[in-house]
Amino acid sequence: MCNPNLTYTLFSNTELFHDEDDDGDSGTAYFNLDMAGTRLQRAERIGDASLPDTFQTNELLYYERFKAYQDYMLGDCKTSEVKAFTADYLEKVLEPCDWQAQWCTDVFDVLVEVVDVNYKELKAQVKLVVPLQCETRGCELTEEAMNTLLEATLQKVPLQELRVVFDESGDFDQTALALEHLRFFYKHIWRQWDDEDEDDDFDYFVRCVEPRLRLFYDILEDRVPAGLVAEYYSLLARCSQKFQEFSSLRNGISSDSESELDNVSMVEGLRMYEQMEALKRKLRIMENPLLRYVLGYKVNSGQQSCRAKGPRASGGRMVHVVSVSTTVSQLQSLMADKLGPKFSGEEFEVQFHSEPLLAVSACYEGDVVIILPGHYNVTSSISIPDSISVEGFGLPDEVVIEKKNKGDSFVESTGANVKISNVKFIQHDAIEGILCVRQGKMEMENCVLQCETTGVIVRTSGHLTMNMCDLYGSKGAGVEIYPGSVCSMVGNGIHHCKEGILIKDFADELDTIPKITMVNNVIHNNEGYGVILVKPTFISFSETLQSQQLGNNCQFVQLDKEEGKDEMKSEGKLQVDVPVIVVDDCSVKEPVSYSSCYVVPPEFTEGNDAIKRELVATSAKKQRLQKSRLKELGVTKADDNLLSQEMFVSIQDNQFRRNGMGSFGTFLY
């Protein structure tokens, strides 16, 4: 029998599995020591009734697996010690013999009896239970064929393929749990390349097991966008394939050979190794909860549910009026104030809808959606692929669209020119954002965005203009700005979020810094920074100093483009090999009038210059890296348009109040 001390510890109701505050969760109830017999549940078999039931172990909670791996199976072992620690753990908890299990493969499930266990090989020696009890998939198996198969494997089968037959005595609970932990570990945690990890001096559990386990449960509980999940598994498959190709190539190279073929193979092997390391790095970023949040991912998550329809074949345009019910006076106001003055031409027709989602789905390019006052509930994402306008007929608090179902995002915009005004959006359980501008231009004016999980996201190639809006409640950043995007924010309130505005700068030197306009915004009462810039740390110290010097030397004054270049060059404030960066503080010609109503204390506006200096310095680093990359490719005379791309930043008169970490900060990864 197994170690009695470990038996008590594994099933202790004081720490490992039992939670006194638990309200009857089936994942923990069976670990109560007061219960007689087995503490595990039965997994009733669906299909062939000739096979006995097994233990239900695949629905363990996160903290149950976490504690098992941390305290008993792996501890503080290094990567090279994982197999030894695992074998030692199994030797302590597995029954050595005389227990029945189902040997489960892709082709068949068959009942066997375990007669011995080889812990180092992670295999069990088994014999077939007669008469044969078997369920097959797409083939026919006889007792003779199964015995022949077992003889070919020397009667040994992998422990991961065994599922313990249910027994009410409780004698085999630990065996069933141990096999579940082993099976889960090698299916979801362990990677083929972990054995060759160069960081063998570090704790394997902390570095690999914990983040991968957390990611698995985040995906299981719908806390990760579907696009990121798809990209992660795609990268994992590509990395596995690349590792197999690399291993095959490496095994085929003779260590003492100097043939030309082996030399070519070594060069190819180095190339494959670099590709594999790049894939592994991306996987580590996705597995790290913090980096997964601050960096996100650069591909569009998921596919658009609908494509742009373009203009109507007839050439006409439609005004879609949304209302569950309306009064005669409301219709009269609508005709007098909106439809009559703006849409009385012959090319316009009017169509009525009861839901905003139906109206948007019916739109063609150039259509207009007018939403009458009311509270509208939607159950799926609103995708806007065409250039349309969505207007609330009233104040934002009178025109409310609320989404309660889970999903990647609330509103997705890919149209070339989309405008939304006078609408309040209320978000629940969206993973990716209350509004995501994937591409094209989105203009929001006088809207209220009540977030619960994530705020507004401006993807690469997206252009957001956000004026006089109120955004609050995001558990992430209120606004996430990706490289290559354009974002203009004037007169907005961004408050009570984890971070106010998050600007992302990826390690890839081909990513361009976003172009940002921030004027007269009030960013306050956020948990972290008012504005935070995420950027890589691989830039050398000398490059950082040069970039900071460039950022400090750039004059944040109103300059004509060409005059500004000449003046800065003549004053020696710009190095010759660095493209000119002009900070334009007058791109917004009509700033919000309330900025001049009173004098704002300087401590509330000091973050403006800090943000400008950091963005300019970061852009300079990027452009130097672009030039260096071109030189490596043999391009000695680069296209001036490619390397002199100017960055227009208008950041002025913003107020930063009561943000937990301050007005501006940087996150290095």
Buried (B, 14 or more C-beta within 10 A) or exposed (E): EBEEEBBEBBBEBEEBBBBEEEEEEEBBBBBEEEEEEBBBBBBEBEEEEEBBBBBBBEEBBBBBBBBBBBBBBBBEBBBBBBBEBBBBBBBBBBBBEEBBBBBBEEEBBBBBBBBEBEBEEBBBBBEBBEEBBBBEEEEEBEEEBBBEBBEEEEBBBBBBBBBBBBBEEBBBBBBBBBBBBBBBBBEEBBBEBBEEBEEEEEBBBEBBBBBBBBBBBBBEEBBBBBBBBBBBEEBBEBBBEBBEBBBEBEEEBEEEEEEEEBEEBBEBBEEBBEBBEEBBEBBBBBBBBEBBBBBBBBEBBBEEEBEBEEBBEEEBBBBBBBBEEBEEEBBEBBBEEBBEEEBEEEEBBBBEBEBBBEBBBBBBBBBBBBBBBBEBBBEEBBBBBBBBBBBBBBEBEBBBBBBEEEBBBBBBBBBBBBBBBBBBBBBBBBBBBBBBBBBBBBBBBBBBBBBBBBBBBBBBBBBBBBBBBBBBBBEBBBBBBBBBBBBBBBBBBBBBBBBBBBBBBBBEBEBBBBBBBBBBBBBBBBBBBBBBBBBBEEBEEEBEEBBBBBBEBBEBEEBEEEEBBEBBEEEEBBEEEBBBBBBBBEEBEEBBEEBEEEEBEEEBBEBBEBBBBBBBBBBBBBBBBBBEEBEEEEEEEBEEEEBEBBBBBBBBBBBBBEBEEBBBBBBEB
